[in-house]
């Protein structure tokens, strides 16, 4: 028994190492099956070449960038309200002033000067007339200060509050916007990206953009698509908005810097593409009763006068700019190339499976083809 077992193992090892098996192939002369098979193979080949390799760049690996954005505004605005002249520079109308990738440019405002802490009447008439219980008023609307519970005034009853007095009156928004000259402000964007997987660093100040060029260029999608200096009026127009409309109530605009780079070419071909999108503040929205219109916020400048703290309150209407960097770099890599080729070769087997199904189950001579494809042997029983 031991000798037979050793002989069996030796034969099995000999068959494994010294014999080669190959599938049996049957050549079928059938035009319909041949055409179907070739059409499927051509479709698979077109998918591999057209979609996987050309469109999806299946022969390349990808990497996204680490990005940094720096901005700088330039421009001066002049206003004359109620006979008072004022000049606004970047320190006054840009928030925040550090040059972030998200910032607000003031285009309109409501100013309340000389506010000091004390007691004064609210702006809105009281809705409680019988007993002047103004403590119930906050249930109807947000108060403009801390309610004292008193009603003041002779003809128009209003609730007395402890607040920064006089309280702000923001019922009438200046129209047209007070800072319409913001249309001519300029925005400088400096963007740097690094693709760590490939060790490539790029800046939107690409080859050919030097100090002399920057001093005279203004972005234009046709004539100066790489200029990093943008006129605010152009940004609003390219985003699909009307400057006069968005300047009055405020809004938001997205600036997208797109880095789509093929590093199989020279790095100098890796250049940014700028696009502009109106996020909200659409002038086509004519329903002024919607919940929130435009973009605004408040800030105050505090100072001391006659040993008493006072403040100037500004309700700012402005355009919020969000700079968004999108990036993808591609470069030839043997691993995704072999993976794409291997998957394509595997998909070629679909044609064989479909044609076999047609041969063995759909054609009139399916039994003949079945006998030609499969060889059935009789079971041999050994009698000990």
Residue pairs with C-beta under 8 A, 6 or more apart in sequence:
24 373
24 375
26 369
26 372
26 373
28 34
28 359
28 369
30 359
30 363
32 358
33 355
33 358
33 359
33 363
36 354
36 355
36 358
37 351
37 352
37 354
37 355
40 350
40 351
40 354
40 355
41 348
41 351
44 344
44 347
44 348
44 350
44 351
47 344
47 347
48 340
48 341
48 344
48 347
52 58
52 340
52 343
52 344
53 59
53 340
57 262
57 330
58 336
58 337
58 339
58 340
59 332
59 333
59 336
59 337
59 340
60 262
60 264
60 330
60 331
60 332
60 333
60 336
61 197
61 330
61 331
61 333
61 335
61 336
62 328
62 329
62 330
63 195
63 196
63 197
63 198
63 328
63 329
63 331
64 195
64 327
64 328
64 329
65 193
65 194
65 195
65 259
65 325
65 327
65 329
66 193
66 194
66 196
67 191
67 192
67 193
67 194
67 325
67 327
68 191
68 192
68 193
69 100
69 101
69 189
69 190
69 191
69 257
69 323
69 325
70 99
70 189
70 190
70 191
71 99
71 100
71 101
71 103
71 187
71 188
71 189
71 190
71 323
72 99
72 187
72 188
72 190
73 90
73 93
73 94
73 103
73 105
73 185
73 186
73 187
73 188
74 90
74 185
74 186
74 188
75 89
75 90
75 181
75 182
75 184
75 185
75 186
75 232
76 87
76 88
76 89
76 181
77 87
77 88
77 89
77 93
77 179
77 181
77 182
78 85
78 86
78 87
78 88
78 181
79 85
79 86
79 88
79 178
79 179
80 86
81 111
81 178
88 106
88 179
90 97
91 97
92 106
93 105
93 106
93 179
93 182
93 318
94 103
94 104
94 105
94 106
95 103
95 104
95 106
95 297
95 299
95 316
95 318
96 103
101 322
101 323
102 320
102 321
102 322
102 323
103 320
103 321
104 295
104 297
104 316
104 318
104 319
104 320
104 321
105 182
105 185
105 232
105 318
105 319
105 321
106 179
106 182
106 316
106 317
106 318
107 177
107 178
107 179
107 180
107 182
107 246
107 247
107 248
107 250
107 317
107 318
107 319
108 173
108 174
108 177
108 178
108 179
108 247
108 248
108 249
108 250
108 316
108 317
108 318
109 174
109 178
109 179
109 314
109 315
109 316
109 317
110 168
110 169
110 170
110 173
110 174
110 314
110 315
111 312
111 313
111 314
111 315
112 166
112 167
112 168
112 169
112 312
112 313
112 314
113 312
113 313
114 166
114 310
114 312
115 164
115 165
115 166
115 300
115 310
115 311
115 312
115 313
116 164
116 165
116 308
116 309
116 310
116 311
117 162
117 163
117 164
117 165
117 309
118 162
118 163
118 165
119 148
119 160
119 161
119 162
119 165
120 145
120 160
120 161
120 163
120 165
120 166
120 167
121 152
121 153
121 158
121 159
121 160
121 161
121 167
122 143
122 144
122 145
122 158
122 159
122 160
122 161
122 167
123 144
123 158
123 167
123 168
123 169
123 171
124 141
124 144
124 158
125 156
125 157
125 158
126 132
126 134
126 137
126 151
126 157
126 158
126 159
127 137
127 140
128 134
128 136
128 137
128 151
129 157
132 150
132 151
132 157
133 149
134 147
134 148
134 149
134 150
134 151
134 159
134 160
135 147
135 149
137 143
137 147
137 159
138 147
143 159
143 161
144 161
144 163
144 167
144 168
145 161
145 162
145 163
145 164
145 167
146 161
146 162
146 163
147 159
147 160
147 161
148 159
148 160
148 161
148 162
149 160
150 159
150 160
151 157
151 158
151 159
151 160
152 158
152 159
152 160
161 167
164 311
164 313
168 313
168 315
170 315
173 248
173 249
173 317
174 248
175 248
176 244
176 247
176 248
177 244
177 247
177 248
177 317
179 247
180 243
180 244
180 247
182 232
182 247
182 319
183 231
183 232
183 233
183 236
183 243
183 247
184 231
184 232
184 233
185 231
185 232
186 218
186 229
186 230
186 231
186 232
187 229
187 230
187 231
187 232
187 235
187 321
188 214
188 228
188 229
188 230
189 204
189 228
189 230
189 255
189 257
189 323
190 203
190 204
190 205
190 228
191 203
191 204
191 228
191 257
191 272
191 323
191 325
192 201
192 202
192 203
192 204
193 201
193 202
193 203
193 259
193 325
193 327
194 200
194 201
194 202
195 201
195 202
195 261
195 263
195 327
195 329
197 329
198 263
198 329
198 331
200 261
200 263
200 267
200 270
200 329
202 259
202 261
202 267
202 270
204 226
204 228
204 257
204 272
205 214
205 228
206 226
206 268
206 271
206 272
207 268
208 226
209 217
209 226
209 227
209 228
213 227
214 227
214 228
214 229
217 224
217 227
217 229
218 224
218 227
218 229
218 230
218 231
218 234
219 225
219 227
219 228
219 229
219 230
219 231
219 234
219 274
220 227
220 234
221 238
221 274
225 273
225 274
226 271
226 272
230 255
232 243
232 319
233 243
235 253
235 255
235 276
235 321
236 242
236 243
236 246
236 253
236 319
237 243
238 276
239 253
239 254
239 276
239 277
239 278
240 278
240 282
241 251
241 253
241 278
241 281
241 282
241 283
242 283
245 281
245 283
246 281
246 283
246 294
246 319
247 317
247 319
248 294
248 317
249 281
249 293
249 294
249 295
249 296
249 317
250 281
250 294
250 295
250 296
250 317
250 318
250 319
250 320
251 278
251 279
251 280
251 281
251 282
251 294
251 295
251 319
251 320
252 278
252 279
252 280
252 281
252 295
252 319
252 320
252 321
252 322
253 276
253 277
253 278
253 279
253 319
253 320
253 321
253 322
254 276
254 277
254 278
254 279
254 321
254 322
254 323
254 324
255 274
255 275
255 276
255 321
255 322
255 323
255 324
256 274
256 275
256 276
256 277
256 324
256 325
256 326
257 272
257 273
257 274
257 323
257 324
257 325
257 326
258 272
258 273
258 274
258 275
258 326
258 327
259 270
259 272
259 325
259 326
259 327
259 328
259 329
260 273
260 327
260 328
261 269
261 270
261 327
261 328
261 329
261 330
262 269
262 270
262 329
262 330
262 331
263 270
263 329
263 330
263 331
264 330
264 331
264 332
270 329
279 320
279 322
280 295
281 294
281 295
281 319
294 317
295 317
295 318
295 319
295 320
296 315
296 316
296 317
296 318
297 315
297 316
298 313
298 314
298 315
298 316
299 313
299 314
299 316
300 311
300 312
300 313
300 314
301 311
301 312
301 314
302 309
302 310
302 311
303 309
303 310
303 311
303 312
304 310
356 373
359 366
359 369
359 373
360 366
360 369
360 370
360 373
363 369
